Amino acid sequence: MGRGRRAGGGRAPVTARVDGGTATLEPDPDLPAGWSLLLDGAPQSHVDLADPTRLVFPYQRRLGHVVDLAAPAGRPLHVLHLGGGALTLARYTAATRPRSVQQVLEKDTALTAFVRRELPLDPGWRLRVRGTDARSGLARIPDGWADVVIADVFSGARTPAHLGSVEFLAEAARVLRPDGLYTANLTDGPPLAYLRAQVATAHTAFAELCLAADPAVLRGRRFGNAVLLAANRPLPVAEFTRRTATDPHAGRVLSGARLLEFTGGARPATDATALASPPPPPDAFD
């Protein structure tokens, strides 16, 4: 199946049945080589084949900031991606940090095949996609392998419970180098119980944390994305805050005492108590 073309030469959406439902690649009307990936109608990611450094979704730009701040510009990294989607952040890392070594753990092998067929990767990139559950695949990564771990895993628009526990975060910390960075794309809405618990859970594995999101999300006024950044070394909070605040969709960063106050005494989630992230409301993607 080639990328869709309408009569007259315009681009048409491309769909495929994958393990997680129906995957659709929608052409971006503003970018001739831009495509948005949707799963059962829920937006997942965006790729610009002409410019893999272009990150359209605000949460992806914030994850991109983490990659940028992990080491001096251009230095190759070892990056582990939990969740593949359209491989947007893997493409970004390969383009901004040539010679980086990347592994992607993506359970939905049909989705990976669809994305690789319709949105080809540069064959020179050192990128390997493994068809495995993120948690079980993480257990097979050597200690201290990664400079960055990026967790962006959704099943039916929800992050599975086993990817939000104390035990999971301990495994993520294990595979990081001592100066490595962990970052996760989290979603929640009022009353933000899941997000608060995830911050508390991450604090069991990492000494330093900060959280970036739209101010309306942090105030519990609407459902949306939040990007968690964590490490066992000082974080580049000032620069991460500056980049988040000057984004076209400006966000707010919480750290230190403000993040502790936000957490509000939430208890860490264990494998025995963890819940999946809440489903988005019906109008979340209108």
N, C-alpha and C positions, 0 to 999 in steps of 0.2 A: 504494500500500500504506500503510495507516495503522498507527499503533502498535498492537501486538498486544493483544487482549482475550480472556480466557478466558470460557467460559460462566459466568455468575454475576457478571461484572463485573471479575474480577481481570485483571491484566496478564499477557500471555504473551510469550515471546521472539519476536523478529522476525529473520528470516534473509534473506540475499541473496547471490547469487554476485557476487563482485567480481573485479577483475583479480588480486588476491593470494590468492584462495581463497574460503572461505566466511566471510562476516561475520555475526556474531550480536550482537544487542542483548539483553542479559539484564536484566530488571527487578530493581532493588535491593529486597530484601524490607523493608529498614529505612527507605527513603526513597521516598515516594509518587511523586516525579518523577525518581527516580534510575535511571540505566541504565549498564551496563557493556558496553563494546565488546570483543568477542573476534574474533580472526582464526584460523580453523582451530583453535579451542579455546584459543588462547593469549590471556590478558588483555592488552588494549592500553591502555585508558583508561576513565575513568568521567566521567559528566556528570550533574549535578543541574539539571534544567531550571528548577526553582523557585529555585535559588540557585547561579549560575555561579561564585561565589567559593568554593564548597565543593570542596576537592580531597581526594579519598578516598585515592588511592594515595600512599604516602610519597614516591616519587620525584617525583610531580607537585607535592607540597607544596614540595619543595626547589627545583624549577624556579620555582614561584610566589614563593619567597623572593627569587630573583634578580630577578624582575620588580619586586617590592616595593622592593628595595634599589638599583635602577638609577637612581632619581631621587627627589626628595621626593614624599611621598604625593600622589596625585591628578594629578600632572603628566602630560600626554599624552606618549606615546612613539611612536617608529617601531620596530616589532618585526617581524623576519623569522623565520618559523617554517619550518624544514626538516623536512617531515613533518607531515601533518595529523591523521590518526586521527579522533577524535571532536571535534577542535578545542577540546579542554578548556582549554589554556593561552591560546588566542586568546579564548575566552569570558571567562576569568578576567581577562585584561588589559583587555578592553573594559568589563567591569563595574567594575573597580577604578580604571581610568584612562580615564574618558570622553574622547572625541575623539582617542584614539590611532589611528594609522594602521598597519594591519597587512597584511602579505602572507604567504600560506601557499603553500609549494611542495609539492604532493602529486601524485605520479605516477599514483596509482590513482584515476582520475576516476570509476569506478563506485562506489568506496568513498565518495568525497566526495558523490556524488549521493545515495547511500543515507543517509548521516549527515544531510545537509541536509534530506532529506525526512522522516526519522523524528525528528530532534532539531533543530527549526528554530532558525535564528539570528535575533536581533533585527535587523530591517531597518535600524535606525538606526546599527548598528555600522559603522565604516569598515574593513571587512575584505574582502579579495579573495583568493580561492583560485585558484591557477594550476595547471593540469594539466600538470606537467612534472617531470622528474627533478630532484632537489635540486641536484645538482652543475651541471648545465647551466643550470638556472634561476638559480643563484647567480651564474654568470658574467655574467648580464644585469642584475644589480642595480648601480646607480651607486655609485661610491666614496663612502664616508662617509655612506651613507643611513640606517643602522640605529643605534638606541640599544642594542638587544639582538638577538642572533641566538640562537635556540633550536634545537638540532639534536636531533631525536627521530625518527629514521628507521629503520624495520625492514622487512625483506622476509623472510618465512618465519621470523620470530622472530630474525633476525640483521641487524645493520647491514652494508650492503654495503661491500666493501673500498674503493671509490673515495670513500667518505665518511669515511675515517679516515687520510688521507695528509697529508704535508707540504704538497703542492700544494693540497689541499682547505682545510686550515687557513689557508694564506696568502690564499686567496680570502675566507674568512670574516672574517679580520682586515681585508682591504681594504674590505669593505662597512660596517664599523663606524666610527662617529665616534671621534675620539681618546679620549674617555672612555667608550666603549661597552663592553658586557659580552657575552662569548660563553659559552654554557652548553650542555652536551650530556648526554643520558641515555645511559649506556654500560652494557652488561651483560657479566658475565664470571663465571667460577668458577675453582676451583683448577686450575693454579698461578698464575692471574692474569697470564699473559704478555700477553694482549691489552690489559688495562687498564694495565699498566705501560708498554707501548709507546705507548698513546694519550696518556698523560701526557707522555712524552718527545716525542712528535710535536707536541702542543700547545705545548710549550715553544719550538719553533722559530719560532712565530708570535706568542707572547704572553710578556711578561716576568714576569707575575704569575699564579700558578695556585693553586687549592686543590681538594680532592676530598672529597665527602661520600658516606658510605655506611653501611650497617649494619656494626657492628664485626665481625660474623662474616664478612661479605663481605670486608672489608679484611684479615682474618687468613687468608683463603683456605680457610675452612671450609665455605662453601656458595656456590652460584650466586646472583647477585642484581644489583640495579641500583646504579650509582654515578653521581653527578652531578658533572661537572667544571665549574668556574667559572674563567674566564680573562679577562685584560684586559692592556692596555698602560698601566695606571695602577694606583695602589694599590687593592686589593680591600677590601671591607667584611668582612674575615675574622672579626672578633670578633662582629659581629652575626649573620652567617651561621652561625657556630659555635653561638651561643646559641640561635638558632631551631631548628637541627638537633638540638641536644642536648635541647631541651625538647619536641620533637615527641612525639605519642602513641607513635610507633615511633622511639625515640631513635636518632640516628645519630652518627657521629664525623666530624670534619673534619680532614684532613691538609693542612698548608701548610708552606712554608719547608723547613727541614732535614728535617723528618719526611716530607714528600712526596718530597724528593730521595732519602732513604733507602728509601722504599717503591719508587720507580722502579727502584732497584737496577742502574743502568747499562744499562737497556733502550735499544735503538736506535730512533730515529724511523723511522716507516714512510713510504716514498715510494710514488708510483703504481706503481712497478715491483715493490715488495716487500710492499705492504699486503695484509692478509688480512681477510676478513669476520669479524665477532665470532663467537665459538664458539656452537654451538647449545645451547639449554638442555637439561639432562638430562631424561629421560622423566618424572621425578617433580617437576619444577620447579613445576608449577601444581596439584599435588594439594592 
